[in-house]
Amino acid sequence: MKNLLGVGIACFVIILWAASLYYLLAVFEVSFSSPFTYLLVLVQTHLYTGLFITAHDAMHHVVSSHRQLNHGIGRLAALLFAFNSYTILLPKHHEHHRFVATDKDPDYHEGSFVVWYYHFAKEYITWKQLLAMAVTFNLLKLLFPQNNIILFWILPSILATLQLFYFGTYLPHRNPPDNVHHARSQAKNHLWAFLSCYFFGYHYEHHDAPNTPWWLLWQAKEKNNE
C-alpha cells in the first residue's frame, strides 16, 4: 500500500504541474496589474519545487520499491524541472549525505548566501540544460504568448531553485550545527513546512531517516518533539 501511495503521490504532483502549466500557457490571460497573476507565479513555483522533491525521493528509492519505476519517475520529474539531469543529481546528492557540510559535499560552500548559491548553481547547471531550455523556449513561442512562457515556465523554475536552496540547503546547513548530521530543522509548523519546501525545513529529520518520503517527514518531526 505504501508503495502504491508513493507512486500515486509522485504522479499526482507531476500531473498537477503539467495541467497547471498548460492552463497558464494556453488559457490564462496575463494582466500585470492583477495580483492574481503573481499569485499564480507562486503557485507554479511551488509545483516546480514539488517536481524536484519527487525526483529527490526517487534518489532515496522511496517513490517505488520497483527500481526501474522509481528511477523512471525520478528522471521524468527532474527532466520536467528545466531539464535537470537525474544522472548528475543522483550521485551528487548521495555525496551530500555521505560528506555533509565538508569540502567533499557538493551542496556545501562556506560564504554568504549569494556566493554559496553561485557555487551551488555552478555545480548542477550544465550547458546542455541551458541549450535545451533555449530551444524549448523558442518552440513554445510558436504556440503560446511569450509573457506566459516567461512568467509561468521560466520564472517559476528559477524561483523554485532559490526556494530549494534557501530552505533545503542554506538554512539547514549554514554554520553547521554540532550534531551527527550537521543539519538543523525549522521550528515545528507543518503548514509552513509544507508551503516553504514540502517539509524539507525538517532537515535534521530527513538526514536522520533519508528513506522517509517527503509526505511523512512531519511525522518524524512530531516524534523528535515528543
C-alpha positions in Angstrom: 0.0 0.0 0.0 2.8 2.4 0.9 4.5 1.6 -2.4 1.3 2.4 -4.4 0.8 5.6 -2.4 4.3 6.8 -3.2 3.8 6.3 -6.9 0.3 7.9 -6.7 1.6 11.0 -4.9 4.5 11.3 -7.3 2.2 11.0 -10.3 -0.3 13.5 -8.8 2.5 16.1 -8.4 3.7 15.6 -12.0 0.2 15.7 -13.5 -0.9 18.7 -11.4 2.3 20.6 -12.5 1.6 19.7 -16.2 -2.1 20.6 -16.0 -1.4 23.9 -14.3 1.3 24.8 -16.8 -0.9 24.0 -19.8 -3.7 26.2 -18.4 -1.2 29.0 -17.6 0.4 28.9 -21.0 -2.7 28.2 -23.2 -5.7 29.7 -21.4 -4.7 32.3 -18.8 -4.6 35.9 -19.9 -1.7 37.7 -18.2 -2.6 41.0 -16.6 0.4 42.7 -14.9 -1.9 44.9 -12.9 -3.7 41.9 -11.3 -2.3 40.4 -8.1 -3.8 37.1 -9.2 -1.1 36.8 -11.9 1.7 37.0 -9.3 -0.1 34.6 -7.0 -0.2 32.0 -9.9 3.5 32.5 -10.4 4.0 31.5 -6.8 1.6 28.5 -7.2 3.6 27.3 -10.2 6.8 27.8 -8.3 5.5 25.6 -5.6 4.6 22.9 -8.1 8.1 23.1 -9.7 9.5 22.6 -6.2 7.3 19.5 -6.0 8.9 18.2 -9.1 12.3 18.3 -7.6 11.2 16.9 -4.3 9.7 14.0 -6.3 13.0 13.4 -8.1 14.7 13.7 -4.7 12.5 11.0 -3.2 13.3 8.7 -6.1 17.0 9.2 -5.4 16.3 7.7 -2.0 14.3 4.9 -3.5 11.1 5.8 -1.7 8.8 6.6 -4.7 8.6 2.9 -5.5 10.2 -0.3 -4.5 10.4 -1.3 -8.1 13.8 0.0 -9.1 13.1 0.9 -12.8 9.8 2.6 -12.0 11.3 4.5 -9.1 14.2 5.9 -11.2 11.9 6.4 -14.2 9.6 8.7 -12.3 12.7 10.4 -10.8 14.2 11.0 -14.3 10.9 12.4 -15.6 10.4 14.7 -12.7 14.0 16.0 -13.0 13.7 16.5 -16.7 10.4 18.4 -16.4 12.2 20.8 -14.0 14.2 22.8 -16.5 15.9 19.7 -18.0 17.8 18.7 -14.9 19.8 15.6 -15.3 18.8 12.8 -12.8 22.1 11.1 -13.8 24.1 14.1 -12.5 21.8 14.7 -9.5 21.8 11.2 -8.1 25.4 10.6 -7.2 25.9 14.2 -6.1 23.0 14.0 -3.7 24.3 10.8 -2.1 27.7 12.6 -1.8 25.9 15.3 0.1 24.5 12.8 2.6 27.8 11.0 3.0 30.0 14.1 3.4 27.5 16.7 4.7 29.0 20.1 5.3 32.5 19.1 4.4 34.7 20.0 1.4 33.5 16.8 -0.3 29.9 17.9 0.0 28.8 19.3 -3.5 26.0 21.2 -1.9 28.0 23.0 0.7 30.1 26.1 0.4 31.4 28.5 3.1 30.4 32.0 2.4 27.5 34.4 2.0 24.1 33.4 0.6 25.0 34.8 -2.8 28.4 33.2 -3.1 27.1 29.9 -1.8 24.2 29.9 -4.2 26.5 30.7 -7.1 28.7 27.7 -6.3 25.5 25.6 -5.8 24.1 26.6 -9.2 27.5 26.1 -10.9 27.7 22.6 -9.5 24.5 21.5 -11.2 23.6 23.7 -14.2 25.1 22.4 -17.5 25.4 23.9 -20.9 23.2 21.1 -22.3 20.5 22.1 -19.9 20.7 25.8 -20.9 20.7 24.8 -24.6 17.6 22.6 -24.1 15.8 25.5 -22.3 16.7 27.9 -25.1 15.5 25.6 -27.8 12.3 24.8 -26.0 11.6 28.4 -25.3 11.7 29.2 -29.0 9.5 26.3 -29.8 7.0 27.3 -27.1 6.8 30.8 -28.6 5.3 29.3 -31.7 2.4 28.0 -29.6 1.9 30.3 -26.6 2.3 34.0 -25.7 5.8 35.0 -24.7 4.8 36.7 -21.5 3.0 33.5 -20.3 6.1 31.4 -21.1 8.4 33.7 -19.1 6.1 34.1 -16.2 4.9 30.5 -15.8 7.6 28.3 -17.3 10.9 30.2 -16.9 10.4 32.3 -13.8 9.0 29.6 -11.5 11.9 27.3 -12.3 14.3 30.0 -11.2 12.3 30.8 -8.1 11.9 27.1 -7.2 15.7 26.7 -7.4 16.1 29.6 -5.0 13.4 28.1 -2.8 15.0 24.7 -2.7 18.4 26.1 -2.0 17.3 28.5 0.7 15.0 26.2 2.7 16.6 22.8 1.8 20.4 23.7 1.9 21.3 27.1 3.1 19.2 27.4 6.3 19.7 23.7 7.4 23.5 23.7 6.9 24.8 27.2 7.3 27.2 27.4 10.3 26.8 23.6 10.5 25.4 22.6 13.9 27.4 20.3 16.0 25.3 17.2 15.6 25.8 13.9 13.8 24.1 15.2 10.6 25.4 18.8 10.7 21.8 19.8 10.0 19.1 21.8 11.7 15.4 21.9 11.4 12.9 24.7 11.4 10.5 25.1 14.3 7.5 22.8 14.1 4.8 24.3 11.9 3.5 21.8 9.5 1.6 24.2 7.3 4.7 26.5 6.8 6.9 23.5 6.4 4.8 22.2 3.5 4.4 25.6 1.9 8.1 26.6 2.2 9.6 23.3 0.9 7.5 20.2 1.2 8.6 19.6 4.8 12.3 19.8 4.0 12.7 22.5 6.5 12.6 19.5 8.9 16.0 18.8 7.6 17.6 17.0 10.5 14.7 14.5 10.3 15.5 14.0 6.6 19.2 13.3 7.2 18.3 11.1 10.2 15.9 9.0 8.1 16.5 9.6 4.4 14.2 6.8 3.4 11.2 8.8 4.8 9.2 10.2 1.9 8.5 14.0 1.9 4.9 13.5 2.8 5.8 11.7 6.1 8.6 14.0 7.3 6.1 15.8 9.5 5.6 12.6 11.5 9.3 12.3 12.0 9.3 15.9 13.3 6.4 15.0 15.7 8.5 12.1 17.1 11.5 14.3 17.6 9.4 16.8 19.6 7.9 14.3 21.9 
